[in-house]
Amino acid sequence: MPHEYQPAVGEWFKDISGRTFEIVAVDEATVGIQYFDGDLAEVDMDVWFEMDLQSIPEPEDWSGPYDNLGKDDFADSGAGLHPEDWNGPFDEIERDEY
């Protein structure tokens, strides 16, 4: 069933087969999409408007394309940058003594 959705990067859709995807690129002739499982595809603009689609919100579980990650891979390692530990932007620069 044709639709009127104008393709825009960052928008999420579900197709007739139930696969969810995000629009990752748009130009005059094509729409680049990435399915939730990581597969990439390119659709001609005229085909885009003939697709049977449903607009959906961005999935909360963003791990779909990263099927080889374990549960621990999503945890905070604690090794991140913590700005409260910085006194100033020049703290990490070695200074010559005069």
SULSULDA-V7375 format. One record per residue. N is the residue number from 1. SS is DSSP state (H for helix, E for strand, C for the rest). OMEGA is omega in degrees with one decimal (NA if undefined). D_CENTER is the distance of its C-alpha to the mean C-alpha in whole Angstrom. Layout:
BEGIN
<<N/SS/OMEGA/D_CENTER> <N/SS/OMEGA/D_CENTER>>
END
This chain:
BEGIN
<<1/C/-178.5/27> <2/C/-179.1/26> <3/C/179.8/23> <4/C/-178.3/23> <5/C/172.9/19> <6/C/-177.9/19> <7/C/177.8/15> <8/C/-179.9/13> <9/C/179.0/10> <10/C/178.8/7> <11/C/-179.2/10> <12/E/-179.3/10> <13/E/171.3/13> <14/E/179.8/15> <15/E/-174.9/18> <16/C/179.2/21> <17/C/179.0/21> <18/C/178.3/19> <19/C/177.4/15> <20/E/-179.7/12> <21/E/176.9/10> <22/E/173.4/7> <23/E/-177.6/9> <24/E/178.3/8> <25/E/177.1/11> <26/E/169.3/15> <27/C/-174.9/18> <28/C/-171.9/22> <29/C/-173.6/22> <30/E/173.9/19> <31/E/176.9/15> <32/E/-179.3/12> <33/E/173.1/10> <34/E/177.7/8> <35/E/-177.5/10> <36/C/-179.9/9> <37/C/176.0/12> <38/C/179.1/10> <39/C/177.7/12> <40/E/177.5/12> <41/E/176.5/14> <42/E/-175.8/16> <43/E/174.7/18> <44/E/-176.3/21> <45/H/179.7/21> <46/H/176.3/24> <47/H/179.3/23> <48/H/-176.2/20> <49/C/176.4/22> <50/C/-177.8/24> <51/C/176.0/22> <52/C/-173.1/22> <53/E/172.3/19> <54/E/176.8/18> <55/E/-179.7/16> <56/E/174.6/14> <57/C/177.5/13> <58/C/179.8/9> <59/C/176.9/10> <60/C/179.5/11> <61/C/-176.1/11> <62/C/-171.5/8> <63/C/-176.7/10> <64/C/-178.9/10> <65/C/-175.9/9> <66/C/-173.9/11> <67/C/-179.4/15> <68/C/178.2/17> <69/C/175.7/16> <70/C/-178.4/19> <71/H/-178.9/20> <72/H/-179.8/21> <73/H/-178.4/18> <74/H/-177.6/16> <75/C/175.9/19> <76/C/-177.9/20> <77/C/-177.6/22> <78/C/-177.8/24> <79/C/-178.3/24> <80/C/177.8/22> <81/C/-179.7/23> <82/C/-175.1/25> <83/H/-179.5/26> <84/H/177.8/29> <85/H/-176.7/31> <86/C/174.7/31> <87/C/-179.7/34> <88/C/-176.0/33> <89/C/-177.0/31> <90/C/-177.6/34> <91/C/-175.3/35> <92/C/179.4/33> <93/C/177.5/35> <94/C/-177.8/38> <95/C/174.1/41> <96/C/176.8/45> <97/C/179.2/48> <98/C/NA/50>>
END
